[in-house]
Amino acid sequence: MKTLSTQALSLKALSLKTLVRLPRCLKRRFLFVLDGVTVAASLQLSTMLHVESLQPLGDARLWLTCALVAVTSLLVFQRMGLYRLVIRYMNHATVRVLLEAVTVSLLVLMAIGWLMPAPLSGPVIVVYGLVLLLGMGGGRFLLRELYLLSHRQWRRPVVIYGAGAAGSELVTALRHGSDYQPVAFVDDWRGLEGTEVEGLRVHRPAALEALVEEHRAAMVLLAIPSAPRCRRRDILHRLSALPVPVKTIPGMADVIDGRARISEVRDVALEDLLGREPVPPFADLLDADIRGKSVMVTGAGGSIGSELCRQIIAQHPARLLLVDNSEFALHAIEQELLQEPAVGKSGSELKPLLVSVQCLTALETIFATFEVNTVYHTAAYKHVPMVEYNLIEGIRNNVFGTLNLARVAMRHGVESFVMVSTDKAVRPTNAMGASKRLTELICQAFAHLGGPTRFCMVRFGNVLGSSGSVVPVFRRQIEQGGPVRVTHPEITRFFMTIPEAALLVIQAGSMARGGEVFVLDMGEPVRIRDLAVNMIRLSGFEVKDPEHPDGDIEIVHTGLRPGEKLFEELLIGDDVEETRHHRIMRCRERFWEWPRLKALLEELERALDATDYLAIRRLLETAPLDYRPADAVADLVWEERQLCLQVRHDGVESLDDDQAAVPLGALLEPMPRSVK
């Protein structure tokens, strides 16, 4: 029986879908005929109700009147555009048009009744108008419900959290779509509990789990785009215990600007889980080093660099120089910025320059050709394991690339030089952090020398959505069914959105006097395992662990990677002071003056040229970096050399005395230059 019932419902839905997919011209003709029958039937019914008899059915004059009223009304309806309205999108505006149409039909009836003596009276005309409005409106709403019914069987039921304006618009949008069927509202405002919005009952949050089970909901949609992030964080924390995924809708700003539709369902953003509220920027700080000036951004195609370019263009610089050594990344950001209205003949000039900061000659040429007022230096190798595996190139790019850029900027009278640093530069345990701390020392030493250029550094932690962010990695692992890989159960990191970080970098640079390290307030550190757990649960899965052996996705601890720390810090010393912006702190830190630092850098460069890995590490430990490497040298070339030397050494020991005539020292000579 159940199978037959299911088949019957499927056939019914299929026949409804067939009707819905008829050409629009046929649908209009159908409505035209339906309205004509409704007009005639309404007049006959109103007359019969008035005389309380079926006698009007045999009145030929009344039938003639019905025909004339129907034809005239239909012509007027068509002229009014009544048949251009799409029934599936009926709303209050449709009711207004129907009222106008019925009023016109009443006037037509009165005129025809005056021209042709017919048994019509005032009560008949009034009842006719009411019956006609009910017939035309009811018929259209019935057709609309049939349309919705034809799609309802194939949609997935969803519960909507938030019964406000956004929730109401979302219900309307989903009903016109083909993916989701809203079944209930949930809202934590007690004034809405028990009421109905868009025909759906509003429940309190405590009933959410029961609603999900009752309606077999496929997901919960969070429809509170204008709520503060701290409130969204608290709500998401409660929803993470549900056995279904939680999704969100776009913010109202994106919807208004046309960047998204209200019905677009998105994964929960990490910004919502962090609950970090954005802070409005100071307009004068954004303008100070940018408006009307020539600005250079190195690493313009990277995560931070590209966002800096977007924010800078909004402040209308005279010229924006995009510097990057990746052709693909440079092309991508150039094409994006060319779409901005601020770029063009009457706006900012855009100059994409395919250059590496390691090339001193190319930098000299650029600064000599284009007058540069402000430099935002973000170009660096930032992935900790990658720099550990490629020690020499990592240090050469990060340290000596910055040195080249800073020297050229000073020689050409650049006004402001802002170097983007990282929290990994504080008491580093890896080569990347040590190289970034060394670049800070370079900027501090140059600032101490004096001159027209204001050097400053801006230090902050991880940004969401960068190329090295764990969020997209976790999301991909969850989609694949796991496991989700976390390096250590206690590892923590600071997080900030890329747009907020870029805005704070610009504002910090404008407050620089020279030589400061600006530290951004990153909020509370986030435990990466907790982040993984929340992402798994909000995707509708349960974490598989000893307490839940039947869970869906397991979290695997893979161990810390080379040079990785359990936790990061932002401050080296205690000499910290507040600034105008409560999320930007200014601090003074110890450094070496240029003559002493220059000697170290020269020795470091010789070690790089000689590929002397042990000397490189020794020099990094000698500098005032507080560099304490947690692991042995992990450079891939170094490891391969050690393996080759060990194989040679073992081979010599296995030879007979007469075969071992070659001294061991000869075997341990430096590798051929082609290997280097």
C-alpha positions in Angstrom: 0.0 0.0 0.0 2.8 2.4 0.9 4.5 1.7 -2.4 1.3 2.4 -4.3 0.7 5.6 -2.4 4.2 6.8 -3.1 3.7 6.0 -6.8 0.4 7.9 -6.8 2.0 10.9 -5.3 4.8 10.8 -7.8 2.4 10.6 -10.7 0.4 13.5 -9.3 3.5 15.6 -8.8 4.7 14.7 -12.3 1.3 15.7 -13.9 1.5 19.0 -12.0 5.0 19.6 -13.2 3.8 19.0 -16.8 1.1 21.7 -16.4 3.6 24.1 -14.8 6.0 23.7 -17.8 3.4 24.6 -20.4 4.3 27.5 -22.7 3.4 30.9 -21.1 1.1 31.8 -24.0 -1.1 28.7 -23.2 -1.1 29.6 -19.5 -2.3 33.1 -20.4 -5.1 31.8 -22.6 -6.1 29.4 -19.8 -6.4 32.3 -17.3 -8.2 34.4 -19.9 -10.9 31.7 -20.3 -11.0 31.0 -16.6 -11.6 34.7 -15.8 -14.4 34.9 -18.4 -16.1 31.9 -16.8 -15.6 33.4 -13.4 -17.2 36.8 -14.4 -20.2 35.1 -15.9 -20.6 32.6 -13.0 -20.2 35.4 -10.4 -23.0 37.4 -12.0 -25.3 34.4 -12.2 -24.5 33.4 -8.6 -25.0 36.9 -7.2 -28.4 37.1 -8.9 -29.5 33.6 -7.6 -28.4 34.6 -4.1 -30.4 37.8 -4.3 -33.7 36.1 -5.5 -32.9 32.9 -3.5 -33.9 30.8 -6.5 -32.4 29.0 -9.5 -34.8 30.8 -11.8 -32.1 33.2 -13.2 -30.4 30.2 -14.9 -33.3 30.3 -17.5 -33.2 34.0 -18.1 -31.9 34.7 -21.6 -31.5 38.4 -21.0 -29.3 37.7 -18.0 -27.1 35.3 -20.0 -26.7 38.0 -22.6 -25.7 40.5 -19.9 -23.2 37.9 -18.5 -21.6 37.5 -22.0 -21.3 41.2 -22.6 -19.9 41.9 -19.1 -17.4 39.0 -19.5 -16.1 40.0 -22.9 -15.8 43.7 -22.0 -14.2 42.9 -18.6 -11.7 40.6 -20.3 -10.7 43.2 -22.8 -10.2 45.8 -20.0 -8.3 43.2 -17.9 -5.9 42.6 -20.8 -5.4 46.3 -21.3 -4.6 46.7 -17.6 -1.8 44.1 -17.8 -3.5 41.6 -15.5 -2.2 38.6 -17.6 1.4 39.8 -17.5 1.5 39.0 -13.7 3.4 35.7 -13.0 1.2 33.7 -10.6 4.1 32.0 -8.8 5.3 35.4 -7.6 2.0 36.7 -6.4 2.2 39.2 -3.5 0.3 42.2 -2.0 0.8 44.1 -5.3 -1.2 41.3 -7.1 -4.1 41.8 -4.7 -4.1 45.6 -5.5 -4.3 44.8 -9.2 -7.1 42.4 -8.7 -9.1 45.0 -6.7 -8.7 47.4 -9.5 -9.8 44.8 -12.0 -12.9 43.9 -10.0 -13.8 47.6 -9.6 -13.5 48.1 -13.4 -15.7 45.0 -13.9 -18.3 46.5 -11.5 -18.4 49.7 -13.5 -18.8 47.7 -16.8 -21.7 45.8 -15.2 -23.4 49.0 -14.1 -22.9 50.6 -17.6 -24.3 47.6 -19.4 -27.2 47.3 -16.9 -28.0 50.9 -17.6 -28.0 50.4 -21.4 -29.9 47.1 -21.3 -32.7 46.7 -18.9 -31.8 43.7 -16.8 -32.9 42.4 -13.4 -30.0 44.0 -11.5 -30.1 45.9 -8.3 -27.6 47.4 -5.9 -27.3 44.3 -3.7 -26.7 42.2 -6.8 -23.8 44.4 -7.9 -22.2 44.5 -4.5 -22.4 40.7 -4.1 -21.1 40.3 -7.7 -18.0 42.3 -6.8 -17.3 40.2 -3.7 -17.9 36.9 -5.5 -15.7 38.0 -8.5 -12.9 39.1 -6.2 -13.1 35.8 -4.4 -13.2 33.8 -7.6 -10.4 35.5 -9.4 -8.2 35.8 -6.4 -8.9 32.4 -5.1 -8.3 30.8 -8.5 -4.9 32.4 -8.8 -3.9 31.5 -5.3 -5.0 27.9 -5.9 -2.9 27.8 -9.1 0.0 29.2 -7.1 -0.4 26.5 -4.4 -0.5 23.8 -7.2 2.8 25.2 -8.5 4.4 25.1 -5.1 3.0 21.6 -4.5 4.6 20.4 -7.8 8.0 21.3 -6.4 7.5 20.5 -2.7 7.9 16.7 -3.0 11.5 17.1 -4.4 12.6 19.7 -1.9 14.5 19.2 1.3 12.8 20.4 4.5 14.7 23.1 6.4 14.2 25.0 9.7 14.9 28.7 9.6 16.5 30.3 12.7 15.4 34.0 12.7 11.8 35.1 12.0 12.6 38.7 11.2 12.7 40.5 7.8 15.5 38.4 6.5 13.8 35.1 7.5 10.6 36.2 5.9 12.4 37.1 2.6 14.2 33.8 2.8 11.0 31.8 3.0 9.6 33.6 0.0 12.8 33.0 -2.0 13.0 29.3 -1.0 9.4 28.6 -2.0 10.1 29.9 -5.5 13.2 27.8 -5.7 13.5 24.1 -6.2 15.9 23.0 -3.5 14.5 23.7 0.0 11.1 23.7 1.6 10.9 25.8 4.8 8.8 23.9 7.5 9.2 26.0 10.7 10.7 29.2 12.2 12.8 29.3 15.4 13.5 32.6 17.1 14.8 33.5 20.6 12.6 36.6 20.9 9.7 35.6 23.2 7.3 38.1 21.5 7.3 36.0 18.4 6.8 32.6 20.1 3.6 30.9 18.9 2.9 33.4 16.2 3.0 32.7 12.4 5.2 34.3 9.8 4.7 33.5 6.1 2.3 30.8 7.2 5.0 29.0 9.4 4.7 28.7 13.1 7.5 30.4 15.2 9.0 28.1 17.9 11.4 28.8 20.8 15.0 27.6 20.4 14.5 24.8 23.0 12.1 23.1 20.5 14.7 23.0 17.7 15.9 19.5 18.2 12.4 18.1 18.3 11.5 20.1 15.1 14.4 18.7 13.2 13.3 15.2 14.1 9.6 15.8 13.5 10.1 17.3 10.0 13.2 15.3 9.2 14.9 18.6 8.4 17.9 18.4 6.1 19.5 21.5 7.7 19.1 24.6 9.8 19.4 28.0 8.0 20.6 30.9 10.1 18.7 34.0 8.9 20.0 36.8 11.1 22.5 38.5 8.8 22.4 41.8 10.7 22.9 40.3 14.1 26.2 41.1 15.9 28.9 38.4 15.5 29.0 37.7 19.2 25.4 36.8 19.1 25.9 34.6 16.0 28.8 32.9 17.7 26.6 32.0 20.7 23.8 30.8 18.5 26.1 28.7 16.4 27.7 27.2 19.6 24.2 26.0 20.6 23.4 24.7 17.1 26.6 22.7 16.8 25.0 20.0 18.9 22.3 19.3 16.3 22.6 16.2 14.0 22.1 18.3 10.9 24.3 20.8 9.1 23.9 24.5 9.8 24.2 27.0 7.0 23.9 30.8 6.7 22.6 33.3 4.2 24.6 36.3 2.9 24.8 39.6 4.8 22.3 42.2 3.8 25.1 44.5 2.5 26.0 41.8 -0.1 22.3 41.4 -1.0 21.7 45.1 -1.4 24.9 45.6 -3.5 23.9 42.7 -5.8 26.9 40.5 -4.8 24.6 37.8 -3.5 21.0 36.7 -3.3 19.0 36.1 -0.1 18.4 32.5 -1.1 22.1 31.6 -1.5 23.0 29.1 1.2 26.5 29.3 2.5 28.8 27.4 4.9 29.2 29.0 8.3 32.0 31.5 8.1 34.8 31.3 10.6 34.2 35.0 11.4 30.9 33.9 12.9 32.6 31.2 15.0 35.1 33.8 16.3 32.5 36.4 17.1 34.9 39.2 16.4 33.1 42.5 15.6 34.6 44.7 12.9 35.6 48.2 14.0 35.0 51.3 11.7 38.3 52.7 10.4 39.5 56.3 10.9 39.1 58.0 7.5 42.0 60.4 8.0 44.4 57.5 8.8 43.3 55.7 5.6 43.9 58.8 3.5 47.1 60.1 5.0 49.6 58.0 3.0 47.5 57.1 0.0 45.1 59.7 -1.4 46.7 61.5 -4.3 50.0 59.7 -3.9 52.0 57.0 -5.7 51.8 53.8 -3.7 53.6 50.5 -4.1 52.5 47.1 -2.8 54.9 44.2 -3.0 53.5 40.7 -3.0 50.4 42.4 -4.6 49.0 39.0 -5.6 49.1 37.4 -2.2 46.4 37.2 0.4 47.3 40.4 2.4 48.8 42.2 -0.6 45.7 41.8 -2.8 43.4 43.0 -0.1 45.7 46.0 0.6 45.4 46.8 -3.1 41.6 46.7 -2.9 41.6 49.0 0.2 44.2 51.4 -1.3 42.2 51.8 -4.6 39.2 52.8 -2.6 41.2 55.7 -1.2 42.0 57.1 -4.7 45.8 57.1 -5.0 47.3 58.8 -8.0 49.1 55.6 -8.9 49.2 52.0 -7.6 52.3 49.9 -8.4 51.6 46.2 -8.2 54.8 44.3 -7.6 54.9 40.5 -7.6 57.1 37.7 -9.0 54.1 35.5 -9.8 52.7 36.2 -13.2 49.4 34.4 -12.5 48.8 36.2 -9.2 49.7 39.6 -10.7 47.4 39.1 -13.6 44.5 38.1 -11.4 44.7 41.1 -9.1 45.2 43.5 -12.0 42.1 42.2 -13.8 40.1 42.5 -10.6 41.2 46.1 -9.9 40.5 47.1 -13.5 36.9 46.5 -12.8 36.9 49.1 -10.0 35.3 52.5 -11.0 38.2 54.3 -9.3 40.6 52.9 -11.9 40.7 54.3 -15.3 41.4 57.4 -17.4 40.1 59.8 -14.8 41.1 57.7 -11.8 44.1 55.9 -10.4 46.8 54.6 -12.6 47.5 50.9 -12.3 51.0 49.5 -13.0 51.5 45.7 -12.8 55.2 45.1 -12.4 56.5 41.5 -12.7 59.5 41.8 -10.4 61.2 39.9 -7.6 62.4 42.0 -4.6 65.6 39.9 -4.8 66.5 41.8 -8.0 68.2 45.0 -6.9 68.7 46.3 -10.4 65.0 45.9 -11.3 64.0 47.7 -8.1 66.4 50.6 -8.8 64.9 50.9 -12.3 61.3 51.0 -11.0 62.0 53.6 -8.3 63.9 55.8 -10.7 61.1 55.6 -13.3 58.0 56.0 -11.0 58.0 58.4 -8.1 57.0 56.3 -5.1 55.6 58.0 -1.9 54.4 54.9 0.1 55.5 51.3 0.2 53.6 48.4 1.7 56.0 45.5 1.8 54.1 42.1 2.0 56.3 40.0 -0.3 57.7 37.1 1.6 57.7 33.3 1.9 55.3 32.7 4.8 54.7 28.9 5.0 56.7 27.6 7.9 57.4 24.1 6.6 58.2 25.4 3.1 60.8 27.7 4.4 62.2 25.0 6.6 62.5 22.7 3.5 64.1 25.5 1.4 66.1 27.4 4.0 68.5 29.3 1.7 65.9 30.6 -0.7 63.5 31.5 2.2 66.1 33.6 3.9 67.4 35.1 0.7 63.9 36.2 -0.3 62.6 37.3 3.1 65.8 39.0 4.5 67.8 40.2 1.5 64.7 41.0 -0.6 63.6 43.3 2.2 67.1 44.8 2.5 67.1 45.6 -1.2 63.7 47.2 -1.1 64.5 49.3 2.0 67.8 50.5 0.6 66.3 51.6 -2.7 63.3 53.2 -0.9 65.7 55.3 1.2 67.8 56.3 -1.8 64.8 57.5 -3.7 63.2 59.4 -0.8 60.1 57.3 -0.1 58.0 58.9 2.6 56.6 55.8 4.3 57.8 52.2 4.3 55.4 49.7 6.1 56.7 46.2 6.5 54.1 43.5 7.2 55.4 41.1 9.8 54.0 38.0 11.6 53.5 36.7 15.1 56.0 33.9 14.2 58.8 36.6 14.5 58.3 36.6 18.3 60.8 34.2 19.9 60.9 32.1 16.7 61.4 28.4 16.6 61.5 28.2 12.8 63.5 29.8 10.0 60.5 31.7 8.6 59.9 33.5 11.9 63.6 34.2 12.3 63.8 35.7 8.8 60.8 37.9 9.5 62.3 39.1 12.8 65.5 39.8 11.0 63.6 42.0 8.5 62.2 43.9 11.5 65.7 44.5 12.7 66.6 45.9 9.2 63.7 48.4 9.3 64.5 49.4 12.9 68.2 49.9 12.0 67.3 52.0 9.0 64.8 54.1 11.0 67.6 54.8 13.6 69.8 56.1 10.8 67.4 58.9 10.1 66.4 60.3 6.8 63.2 61.1 4.9 61.7 57.6 5.1 59.5 56.5 8.0 60.1 52.8 8.6 57.6 50.8 10.7 56.5 47.2 11.1 53.0 45.8 11.6 52.8 42.4 13.3 49.8 40.2 13.5 48.8 36.5 13.5 46.9 34.3 11.0 44.3 35.6 8.6 41.2 33.7 7.5 41.1 32.7 3.9 44.8 32.9 3.2 46.6 30.3 1.1 47.9 28.6 4.2 44.6 28.8 6.3 43.4 25.6 7.9 39.7 26.4 7.3 39.5 25.4 3.6 41.7 22.4 4.4 39.4 21.2 7.2 36.3 21.9 5.0 37.8 19.7 2.2 38.6 16.9 4.6 35.1 17.0 6.0 33.6 16.8 2.5 35.7 13.8 1.8 34.5 12.1 5.0 37.6 12.6 7.0 39.8 12.2 8.8 40.4 15.8 9.8 44.2 16.3 10.5 45.3 18.5 13.4 49.0 18.7 14.3 48.5 18.7 18.1 45.5 18.6 20.4 46.7 21.8 22.3 47.9 23.9 19.4 46.4 27.4 19.3 46.5 30.3 16.8 45.4 33.9 16.6 42.9 34.7 13.7 41.8 37.8 12.0 39.9 38.5 8.7 41.9 39.7 5.8 39.9 42.9 5.2 40.3 43.9 8.9 44.0 43.2 8.8 44.6 45.2 5.7 42.7 48.2 7.1 44.6 48.1 10.3 47.9 47.9 8.4 47.1 51.1 6.5 46.0 52.9 9.7 49.1 51.8 11.6 51.4 53.0 8.9 49.8 56.4 9.0 50.5 56.7 12.8 54.2 55.8 12.4 56.9 58.2 13.6 59.8 55.8 12.7 61.1 52.5 14.0 58.0 51.3 15.8 56.6 47.8 15.8 52.8 48.0 15.6 51.0 45.0 17.1 47.4 44.3 16.1 44.9 43.1 18.8 44.0 39.6 17.6 41.6 38.8 20.4 41.7 35.5 22.1 43.7 32.6 20.6 41.7 29.8 19.1 42.4 26.1 19.8 42.6 24.4 16.4 41.1 21.2 17.6 38.0 23.1 18.9 37.8 24.8 15.5 37.8 21.4 13.8 35.2 20.0 16.2 32.8 23.0 15.5 33.3 22.7 11.8 32.5 19.0 11.8 29.4 19.4 14.0 28.1 22.4 12.0 28.4 20.3 8.9 25.9 17.8 10.5 28.4 15.2 11.5 29.5 13.8 14.9 33.1 13.6 15.9 34.4 10.0 16.1 36.3 9.5 19.4 36.4 7.1 22.4 33.3 8.6 23.8 31.5 8.4 20.4 32.9 5.3 18.6 30.0 5.4 16.1 30.8 9.0 15.1 31.2 10.1 11.5 34.5 11.9 11.2 37.7 11.2 13.2 40.2 13.9 14.2 43.8 12.6 13.8 46.8 14.3 15.5 49.7 14.2 13.1 52.4 15.9 15.2 54.0 19.3 15.0 55.6 20.1 11.6 59.2 21.2 11.4 59.6 24.6 13.2 56.0 24.7 14.3 55.1 26.1 17.8 52.2 25.1 20.0 51.2 28.7 20.6 52.2 32.1 19.1 52.9 35.4 20.8 52.7 39.0 19.6 54.9 40.9 22.0 58.6 40.6 22.7 59.0 43.2 25.5 56.8 45.2 27.9 57.4 48.7 26.3 53.9 48.9 24.9 51.6 51.9 24.5 48.1 52.5 23.1 47.3 54.4 20.0 44.2 56.2 18.7 42.9 52.9 17.5 42.2 50.5 20.3 43.1 47.5 18.1 46.6 48.9 17.3 49.4 48.9 19.9 52.7 50.6 19.5 55.9 49.0 21.0 59.6 49.7 21.0 61.9 46.7 20.9 65.6 46.1 21.1 67.6 46.1 17.9 71.2 46.4 16.5 72.4 49.6 15.0 73.2 49.4 11.3 77.0 48.9 11.3 76.7 45.9 13.6 73.7 44.5 11.7 75.4 45.1 8.4 78.3 42.9 9.4 76.0 40.1 10.4 74.1 40.3 7.1 77.3 40.2 5.1 78.4 37.1 6.9 74.9 35.6 6.4 75.0 36.3 2.7 78.4 34.6 2.4 77.0 31.5 4.2 74.0 31.5 1.8 76.3 31.7 -1.2 78.4 28.8 0.2 75.3 26.8 1.1 76.7 26.4 4.6 73.5 25.4 6.5 75.2 25.1 9.9 76.7 28.5 9.6 73.4 30.0 8.6 71.7 28.5 11.6 74.6 29.7 13.9 74.3 33.2 12.6 70.5 33.3 13.1 71.1 32.2 16.7 73.8 34.9 17.2 71.5 37.7 16.1 69.1 39.3 18.7 66.2 37.2 17.4 65.7 34.9 20.4 65.8 32.1 17.8 65.6 28.7 19.4 65.1 26.1 16.7 63.0 23.1 17.9 64.3 20.7 15.3 67.4 19.8 13.3 68.0 21.4 9.9 65.1 20.2 7.7 66.3 21.7 4.4 65.7 19.1 1.7 69.0 19.6 0.0 70.8 19.4 3.3 69.1 16.2 4.2 69.9 14.6 0.8 73.5 15.6 1.2 73.7 14.0 4.7 72.1 10.9 3.3 74.7 10.7 0.4 77.6 11.3 2.8 76.3 8.6 5.1 76.0 6.1 2.2 79.5 6.9 1.1 80.8 6.6 4.7 79.1 3.2 5.1 80.5 2.1 1.7 84.1 3.0 2.7 83.8 1.0 6.0 82.7 -2.1 4.1 85.7 -2.1 1.8 88.8 -4.2 2.4 91.9 -2.3 3.6 93.6 -2.6 0.1 90.4 -1.3 -1.5 90.1 1.7 0.9 93.2 3.4 -0.5 91.1 6.6 -1.2 91.2 8.7 2.0 87.9 9.4 3.6 88.5 13.2 3.4 88.3 12.9 -0.4 84.9 11.4 -0.2 83.7 14.1 2.2 84.7 17.0 -0.1 81.9 19.5 -1.0 79.4 18.3 -3.5 79.7 19.4 -7.2 78.3 22.9 -7.9 75.6 21.4 -10.1 74.2 19.7 -7.0 74.3 22.9 -5.1 
